Amino acid sequence: MALYLTRVTPAHQQVTVEWTPPDGDLVRRVAQYRLEVRLRAETSAPAQCLLRGSRQRSAKVTGLPNHADYALRIVALDAEGKVVATSAERLATPGWVPGTVIDYLHREDTAFAEWGRYIGSPSIARLPDGALVASHDLFGPGPQTFTRLFRSEDEGRRWRWLTDLVPAFWGKLFVHQGALYLLATRTEYGDLLLHRSMNGGATWKGPAVIAPGRYHKAPVPVIEHRGSLWTCVELQTGGWPEGFQSVACSIPLGADPMQPGSWTVSEPLAYDPTWLPEGWEVARKDQGFLEGNAVVALDGRLLNLLRYNTLPYANKAIVLEIAEDGRSQRFERVIDFPGGMTKFTIMRHPETGVYWSLVNPVTLPGKPNMRSVLSLSSSTDLLNWTLHGDILRDDSPWAVRHTGFQYVDWLFDGDDLLAACRMGFNGARNFHDANHLTFHRIADFAKGARSVTAAAP
């Protein structure tokens, strides 16, 4: 590694950069760093900001007009002002973004082009030492097997890059018996893998191959029930959406998760078009399920609630029951579920027993794929859901096409919810191909949602 810009995070009229020093003997020669910033459209010499001190690892440049593209790089200099190392240029577009930006990737930034171009699969967890960790993968052209990890030690106000992990895609962070795990796939539709870290995500062991095959998954919950850990994935046997089959995975709490033989992987359950609600006319190629949530029902049964693709309709979810031995599933019902067209996470509050979710309800007729509204919902019985208001929404004319508050992973934190969001905003290629990973604290969530419109303050 030479000189590496690990993070570039734009905000209102500013951009912050973070870097790692050059390795080997080069680092001993560094006396100072220089941040170079230029308008991407201009060919003139960049503005230069001298950052004194060889120990500096981040810098912020302010006073930048919003919505303009900038190119930035860091140059390491020796005591005589000679160049020791130069980073690759990174791109950023300043602008107001709701929440705190954890990571960002400009739609034309080629820094990670060998892995992917867009931010996906947000995940968040709290470590035993109280710190927060978050992760995302990169998707788009490339092998899609690369995950980035970040850490915050001040409740999400500031984040720093932790490490990059390969191979890992569609990962979910969770803590079990003091260790941090990432359950992922090897690549898009690849082996189901598990990585483990004993030092809060700084370094990783593995991966262990839990199940070989063409698996799909998302950052959905890993929960404890009946003395085991449980989660749900899918097996890909054909095209989206009809070619995906639901799979439940479990392991006894006392077993070593890194031992594949300790896991139970259920028989895949294929989607059945007879489950389609009566009176709905949906082409077979537009029916299917994905990204199921393992969740305990009021009567103690373990259910799997899945995103239900029903173009041109929306706002339904499929409910499956997972057998007690974890080896099979069966269809139970279809329920009304605002936001059921897009990935969601459902969890039950440990004290009140109420089920909560952050969802993308379809609020505009004829726009079943919209993700420009993020809402808080709850249920007392897991089957009947109530929307409590919007957390984020963009009502601009271009929102349905270019804004996505999506794939939100979250956790309970006392009276608050802490969430990580895959956000397409302020220059994203489109709503789906996100350019931000953002952090959000939803204070006093049980008292109702507080809308944050996607407009500059």
C-alpha positions as CSV (number, residue, x, y, z in Angstrom):
1,M,0.0,0.0,0.0
2,A,1.4,3.4,-0.9
3,L,-0.7,6.4,0.2
4,Y,-4.3,5.4,0.4
5,L,-7.4,7.7,0.8
6,T,-9.6,5.4,2.9
7,R,-12.6,7.8,3.2
8,V,-14.0,10.7,1.3
9,T,-17.1,12.1,2.9
10,P,-18.9,15.2,1.5
11,A,-21.3,17.3,3.5
12,H,-22.8,20.8,3.2
13,Q,-20.1,22.9,1.5
14,Q,-17.3,20.7,2.6
15,V,-15.5,17.4,2.1
16,T,-13.5,15.4,4.7
17,V,-10.8,13.0,3.7
18,E,-9.1,10.3,5.7
19,W,-5.9,8.4,4.7
20,T,-3.4,5.8,5.8
21,P,0.3,6.6,5.6
22,P,2.6,5.1,3.1
23,D,4.0,1.8,4.1
24,G,7.5,0.4,4.5
25,D,10.5,2.8,4.6
26,L,8.5,5.6,3.0
27,V,6.6,6.4,6.2
28,R,9.8,7.4,8.0
29,R,10.5,10.1,5.4
30,V,7.1,11.8,5.8
31,A,7.3,15.2,7.5
32,Q,4.0,16.7,6.3
33,Y,1.0,16.1,4.1
34,R,-0.6,18.3,1.4
35,L,-4.2,18.1,0.5
36,E,-4.9,19.1,-3.1
37,V,-8.4,20.1,-4.3
38,R,-9.6,21.1,-7.7
39,L,-12.8,21.5,-9.6
40,R,-13.0,18.3,-11.7
41,A,-14.0,20.3,-14.8
42,E,-10.9,22.6,-14.6
43,T,-7.4,21.7,-15.8
44,S,-5.7,24.5,-13.9
45,A,-3.4,23.7,-10.9
46,P,-5.3,22.6,-7.8
47,A,-5.7,24.6,-4.7
48,Q,-3.2,23.3,-2.1
49,C,-3.6,23.1,1.7
50,L,-0.5,22.2,3.7
51,L,-1.2,19.9,6.6
52,R,1.7,20.1,9.1
53,G,2.5,17.0,11.0
54,S,3.4,13.5,9.9
55,R,0.9,12.0,12.3
56,Q,-2.2,13.6,10.7
57,R,-4.6,11.2,9.2
58,S,-7.6,13.3,8.2
59,A,-8.4,16.8,6.9
60,K,-11.5,18.9,6.1
61,V,-11.8,21.4,3.3
62,T,-14.7,23.9,3.7
63,G,-16.2,26.7,1.7
64,L,-16.9,24.5,-1.4
65,P,-20.0,25.3,-3.4
66,N,-22.6,22.5,-3.2
67,H,-23.3,20.2,-6.2
68,A,-20.0,20.7,-7.9
69,D,-17.6,17.8,-8.6
70,Y,-14.2,18.0,-7.0
71,A,-11.1,15.9,-7.3
72,L,-9.0,15.4,-4.2
73,R,-5.7,13.8,-3.4
74,I,-3.1,13.6,-0.6
75,V,0.6,14.2,-1.1
76,A,3.2,13.1,1.4
77,L,6.3,15.4,1.6
78,D,9.7,15.0,3.3
79,A,11.4,17.7,5.4
80,E,12.7,19.4,2.3
81,G,9.3,19.5,0.6
82,K,10.0,16.7,-1.8
83,V,7.2,14.3,-2.7
84,V,7.4,11.0,-0.9
85,A,4.1,9.5,-2.1
86,T,0.9,10.6,-3.8
87,S,-2.5,9.1,-3.4
88,A,-4.9,8.4,-6.3
89,E,-7.4,11.1,-7.0
90,R,-10.8,10.7,-5.4
91,L,-14.1,12.4,-6.4
92,A,-16.7,14.1,-4.2
93,T,-19.7,16.3,-4.6
94,P,-20.5,18.6,-1.6
95,G,-24.1,18.9,-0.5
96,W,-26.4,18.5,2.4
97,V,-27.2,14.8,3.3
98,P,-29.6,13.7,6.0
99,G,-27.8,11.8,8.7
100,T,-24.1,11.3,9.3
101,V,-22.1,10.1,6.3
102,I,-20.1,7.0,7.2
103,D,-18.7,6.4,3.7
104,Y,-19.2,7.7,0.2
105,L,-18.4,6.8,-3.4
106,H,-18.9,9.2,-6.2
107,R,-20.7,7.5,-9.2
108,E,-17.6,8.0,-11.4
109,D,-14.9,7.4,-8.8
110,T,-12.7,4.5,-9.9
111,A,-10.9,4.0,-6.6
112,F,-12.6,0.6,-6.1
113,A,-13.5,-0.2,-9.7
114,E,-11.9,-3.6,-9.5
115,W,-14.5,-4.5,-6.8
116,G,-17.6,-2.4,-7.6
117,R,-18.9,1.1,-8.1
118,Y,-21.9,1.5,-5.7
119,I,-22.6,1.1,-2.0
120,G,-24.7,-1.8,-0.8
121,S,-25.7,-4.0,2.2
122,P,-25.5,-1.6,5.1
123,S,-25.0,-3.4,8.5
124,I,-24.5,-2.1,12.0
125,A,-23.7,-3.6,15.4
126,R,-22.6,-2.5,18.9
127,L,-19.5,-4.1,20.3
128,P,-19.0,-5.2,23.9
129,D,-16.7,-2.2,24.5
130,G,-19.6,0.1,23.5
131,A,-18.2,1.2,20.1
132,L,-20.3,1.0,17.0
133,V,-19.2,-0.8,13.9
134,A,-20.8,-0.5,10.4
135,S,-20.1,-2.2,7.1
136,H,-21.1,-2.1,3.5
137,D,-20.1,-3.9,0.3
138,L,-19.6,-2.6,-3.2
139,F,-21.7,-3.8,-6.1
140,G,-21.8,-3.1,-9.8
141,P,-19.2,-4.1,-12.4
142,G,-16.6,-6.3,-10.8
143,P,-16.4,-9.5,-8.8
144,Q,-18.6,-8.2,-6.0
145,T,-16.7,-9.7,-3.1
146,F,-15.4,-6.7,-1.2
147,T,-16.7,-5.3,2.1
148,R,-15.6,-2.1,4.0
149,L,-15.8,-1.7,7.8
150,F,-15.9,1.4,10.0
151,R,-15.9,2.2,13.7
152,S,-17.4,5.0,15.9
153,E,-16.4,5.6,19.5
154,D,-18.8,8.6,20.1
155,E,-22.2,7.1,19.5
156,G,-22.1,7.6,15.7
157,R,-21.2,11.3,15.5
158,R,-17.8,10.5,13.9
159,W,-16.6,7.4,12.1
160,R,-13.2,6.1,10.9
161,W,-12.3,3.4,8.5
162,L,-11.4,0.2,10.1
163,T,-10.4,-2.3,7.4
164,D,-11.5,-3.9,4.1
165,L,-12.5,-7.6,4.0
166,V,-12.3,-10.0,1.0
167,P,-14.1,-12.3,0.2
168,A,-17.4,-10.9,1.7
169,F,-20.6,-9.8,0.0
170,W,-24.1,-9.1,1.3
171,G,-22.7,-9.2,4.9
172,K,-24.5,-9.0,8.2
173,L,-22.5,-8.0,11.4
174,F,-23.5,-9.6,14.7
175,V,-21.9,-10.1,18.1
176,H,-22.0,-13.5,19.7
177,Q,-20.2,-14.5,23.0
178,G,-17.9,-11.5,22.8
179,A,-16.8,-12.0,19.2
180,L,-17.8,-10.0,16.1
181,Y,-19.0,-12.0,13.1
182,L,-19.8,-11.2,9.5
183,L,-22.2,-13.6,7.8
184,A,-21.8,-13.1,4.1
185,T,-21.4,-14.8,0.7
186,R,-18.2,-15.3,-1.2
187,T,-19.6,-13.2,-4.1
188,E,-22.9,-12.5,-5.7
189,Y,-24.6,-15.9,-5.5
190,G,-21.8,-17.7,-3.9
191,D,-20.8,-19.9,-0.9
192,L,-22.3,-18.9,2.4
193,L,-19.4,-17.7,4.6
194,L,-18.7,-16.6,8.1
195,H,-15.8,-14.3,9.3
196,R,-14.8,-13.8,12.9
197,S,-13.0,-10.9,14.7
198,M,-11.8,-11.0,18.2
199,N,-10.6,-7.4,18.3
200,G,-13.7,-5.4,17.2
201,G,-13.2,-5.8,13.5
202,A,-9.6,-4.7,13.1
203,T,-8.5,-8.1,11.9
204,W,-10.5,-11.2,10.9
205,K,-10.2,-15.0,10.9
206,G,-11.7,-17.2,8.3
207,P,-13.8,-17.4,6.3
208,A,-15.5,-20.7,7.2
209,V,-17.7,-22.1,4.5
210,I,-21.1,-22.6,6.2
211,A,-22.8,-23.9,3.0
212,P,-21.4,-24.2,-0.5
213,G,-23.7,-23.1,-3.3
214,R,-25.3,-20.1,-5.0
215,Y,-26.6,-18.3,-2.0
216,H,-28.2,-14.9,-1.7
217,K,-28.7,-12.9,1.5
218,A,-29.0,-9.5,3.0
219,P,-28.2,-7.8,6.3
220,V,-31.2,-9.4,8.1
221,P,-31.3,-10.3,11.8
222,V,-29.4,-13.1,13.5
223,I,-31.4,-13.9,16.5
224,E,-31.4,-16.3,19.5
225,H,-34.3,-18.7,20.0
226,R,-34.7,-22.2,21.5
227,G,-31.1,-22.3,22.5
228,S,-29.8,-21.6,19.0
229,L,-28.8,-18.7,16.6
230,W,-31.1,-18.4,13.6
231,T,-31.1,-16.4,10.4
232,C,-32.5,-16.7,6.9
233,V,-30.9,-16.7,3.4
234,E,-32.0,-17.7,-0.1
235,L,-30.7,-20.2,-2.6
236,Q,-30.6,-19.0,-6.2
237,T,-31.8,-21.5,-8.8
238,G,-32.8,-19.2,-11.6
239,G,-33.6,-15.5,-12.4
240,W,-35.1,-12.9,-10.2
241,P,-37.6,-13.1,-8.7
242,E,-39.0,-16.6,-9.4
243,G,-35.7,-18.4,-9.1
244,F,-35.0,-17.9,-5.4
245,Q,-35.8,-20.4,-2.6
246,S,-35.9,-19.7,1.1
247,V,-33.5,-21.3,3.5
248,A,-33.3,-21.2,7.3
249,C,-29.9,-21.5,9.1
250,S,-29.3,-22.3,12.7
251,I,-26.6,-23.3,15.2
252,P,-26.7,-24.2,18.9
253,L,-25.5,-21.4,21.1
254,G,-22.8,-23.5,22.6
255,A,-21.3,-24.6,19.3
256,D,-18.4,-22.9,17.5
257,P,-20.0,-20.9,14.6
258,M,-16.7,-21.3,12.6
259,Q,-17.3,-25.1,12.5
260,P,-19.5,-25.7,9.4
261,G,-20.6,-29.1,10.7
262,S,-22.4,-27.4,13.6
263,W,-24.8,-25.5,11.4
264,T,-28.2,-26.8,10.3
265,V,-29.2,-25.6,6.8
266,S,-32.9,-26.3,5.9
267,E,-34.2,-27.7,2.7
268,P,-34.9,-24.9,0.3
269,L,-38.5,-23.8,-0.1
270,A,-39.5,-22.6,-3.5
271,Y,-42.0,-19.9,-4.1
272,D,-45.5,-21.1,-5.2
273,P,-47.5,-18.8,-7.4
274,T,-50.7,-20.1,-5.8
275,W,-49.8,-17.9,-2.8
276,L,-50.6,-14.8,-4.8
277,P,-53.5,-12.8,-3.2
278,E,-56.9,-13.6,-4.8
279,G,-57.8,-11.2,-7.6
280,W,-54.2,-10.0,-8.3
281,E,-52.9,-10.4,-11.8
282,V,-49.2,-10.7,-11.7
283,A,-47.0,-12.3,-14.4
284,R,-45.1,-15.4,-13.2
285,K,-41.8,-13.7,-13.9
286,D,-42.7,-10.9,-11.5
287,Q,-43.6,-13.0,-8.5
288,G,-41.1,-14.1,-5.8
289,F,-39.7,-13.6,-2.4
290,L,-36.3,-12.5,-0.9
291,E,-34.4,-11.3,2.2
292,G,-36.4,-13.1,4.9
293,N,-36.4,-12.1,8.6
294,A,-36.3,-14.8,11.3
295,V,-38.6,-13.6,14.1
296,V,-40.3,-15.2,17.0
297,A,-44.1,-15.0,17.0
298,L,-46.3,-14.4,20.1
299,D,-47.0,-18.1,20.5
300,G,-43.3,-19.0,20.4
301,R,-43.2,-20.3,16.8
302,L,-40.3,-19.1,14.7
303,L,-41.4,-17.4,11.5
304,N,-39.7,-16.0,8.4
305,L,-41.2,-12.8,7.0
306,L,-40.0,-12.1,3.5
307,R,-40.0,-9.3,1.0
308,Y,-42.7,-10.1,-1.6
309,N,-42.2,-9.0,-5.2
310,T,-45.7,-8.5,-6.8
311,L,-45.2,-6.1,-9.7
312,P,-47.2,-4.0,-10.5
313,Y,-48.7,-4.2,-7.0
314,A,-46.9,-3.6,-3.7
315,N,-47.0,-3.5,0.1
316,K,-47.4,-7.2,0.9
317,A,-45.1,-9.7,2.7
318,I,-44.9,-13.5,2.9
319,V,-45.0,-15.4,6.2
320,L,-43.3,-18.8,6.4
321,E,-43.0,-21.0,9.5
322,I,-39.6,-22.6,10.4
323,A,-39.8,-26.1,11.8
324,E,-38.5,-26.6,15.3
325,D,-35.6,-28.7,14.1
326,G,-34.7,-26.0,11.6
327,R,-34.7,-28.5,8.7
328,S,-37.8,-27.2,6.8
329,Q,-40.2,-24.4,6.3
330,R,-43.8,-24.1,5.3
331,F,-46.0,-21.4,3.9
332,E,-48.4,-19.8,6.3
333,R,-49.9,-16.6,4.8
334,V,-49.5,-13.4,2.9
335,I,-50.0,-10.2,5.0
336,D,-50.5,-6.5,4.3
337,F,-47.1,-4.9,4.9
338,P,-46.3,-1.4,3.7
339,G,-42.8,-1.5,2.3
340,G,-42.9,-5.2,1.5
341,M,-41.5,-4.6,-2.0
342,T,-38.1,-3.6,-0.6
343,K,-35.7,-5.2,2.0
344,F,-36.7,-4.6,5.6
345,T,-35.5,-5.6,9.0
346,I,-38.0,-6.7,11.7
347,M,-37.0,-7.0,15.4
348,R,-39.0,-7.4,18.6
349,H,-38.4,-5.0,21.4
350,P,-36.9,-7.1,24.3
351,E,-39.0,-5.2,27.0
352,T,-42.3,-4.2,25.4
353,G,-42.6,-7.2,23.0
354,V,-43.7,-4.9,20.2
355,Y,-42.3,-5.6,16.7
356,W,-40.7,-2.7,14.8
357,S,-39.4,-2.1,11.3
358,L,-38.1,0.6,9.0
359,V,-39.7,0.3,5.6
360,N,-40.1,1.9,2.2
361,P,-43.8,2.1,1.7
362,V,-45.1,2.6,-1.8
363,T,-47.0,5.8,-1.6
364,L,-47.3,6.8,-5.3
365,P,-49.6,4.8,-7.6
366,G,-47.7,3.2,-10.4
367,K,-44.3,3.4,-8.7
368,P,-44.0,0.0,-6.9
369,N,-40.2,0.2,-6.8
370,M,-40.0,3.6,-5.1
371,R,-37.6,4.0,-2.1
372,S,-37.7,7.8,-1.6
373,V,-39.7,7.4,1.7
374,L,-38.4,5.7,4.8
375,S,-41.1,5.1,7.5
376,L,-41.3,3.6,10.9
377,S,-43.8,0.8,11.5
378,S,-44.8,-1.5,14.3
379,S,-47.0,-4.5,15.1
380,T,-48.2,-6.0,18.3
381,D,-48.8,-9.4,16.7
382,L,-46.4,-9.5,13.8
383,L,-49.2,-9.8,11.3
384,N,-51.0,-6.4,11.4
385,W,-48.8,-3.4,10.9
386,T,-49.2,0.3,11.5
387,L,-47.2,3.1,10.0
388,H,-46.1,5.8,12.5
389,G,-44.7,8.4,10.1
390,D,-41.8,9.1,8.0
391,I,-38.1,9.1,9.1
392,L,-36.8,10.3,5.7
393,R,-38.6,11.4,2.6
394,D,-37.8,13.2,-0.6
395,D,-40.7,14.9,-2.4
396,S,-38.7,16.5,-5.2
397,P,-39.8,15.8,-8.8
398,W,-36.7,13.5,-9.4
399,A,-36.9,11.6,-6.1
400,V,-38.4,8.4,-7.3
401,R,-35.7,8.0,-9.9
402,H,-32.7,9.4,-8.0
403,T,-33.3,9.1,-4.2
404,G,-33.1,5.8,-2.2
405,F,-33.3,5.5,1.6
406,Q,-33.0,1.8,1.5
407,Y,-31.8,-1.6,2.9
408,V,-31.7,0.0,6.3
409,D,-30.1,-2.2,9.1
410,W,-30.8,-1.0,12.6
411,L,-30.6,-1.9,16.3
412,F,-32.4,-1.0,19.6
413,D,-30.5,1.5,21.8
414,G,-32.5,2.3,24.9
415,D,-35.3,4.7,23.8
416,D,-33.6,5.2,20.4
417,L,-33.0,3.3,17.2
418,L,-29.6,3.3,15.5
419,A,-29.7,2.8,11.8
420,A,-27.3,2.4,8.8
421,C,-28.7,3.3,5.5
422,R,-27.7,2.6,1.8
423,M,-28.6,6.1,0.5
424,G,-28.8,7.2,-3.1
425,F,-28.7,11.0,-2.9
426,N,-27.0,14.2,-4.1
427,G,-25.6,12.9,-7.4
428,A,-26.2,9.1,-7.2
429,R,-26.5,7.4,-10.6
430,N,-30.0,6.4,-9.6
431,F,-32.0,5.5,-6.5
432,H,-30.7,1.9,-6.6
433,D,-27.0,2.6,-7.3
434,A,-26.3,4.3,-4.0
435,N,-23.4,6.6,-3.3
436,H,-23.7,7.0,0.6
437,L,-23.6,4.9,3.7
438,T,-25.3,7.0,6.4
439,F,-25.9,6.7,10.1
440,H,-29.1,7.8,11.8
441,R,-30.3,8.0,15.4
442,I,-34.0,7.9,15.7
443,A,-34.7,9.3,19.2
444,D,-37.7,8.2,21.3
445,F,-38.9,6.1,18.4
446,A,-41.8,4.6,20.3
447,K,-43.3,8.1,20.7
448,G,-43.6,8.4,16.9
449,A,-41.4,9.2,13.9
450,R,-39.9,12.6,13.2
451,S,-39.8,13.3,9.5
452,V,-36.6,14.7,8.0
453,T,-37.4,16.0,4.5
454,A,-34.6,15.7,2.0
455,A,-34.0,19.4,1.5
456,A,-31.1,21.6,2.6
457,P,-31.6,23.2,6.0
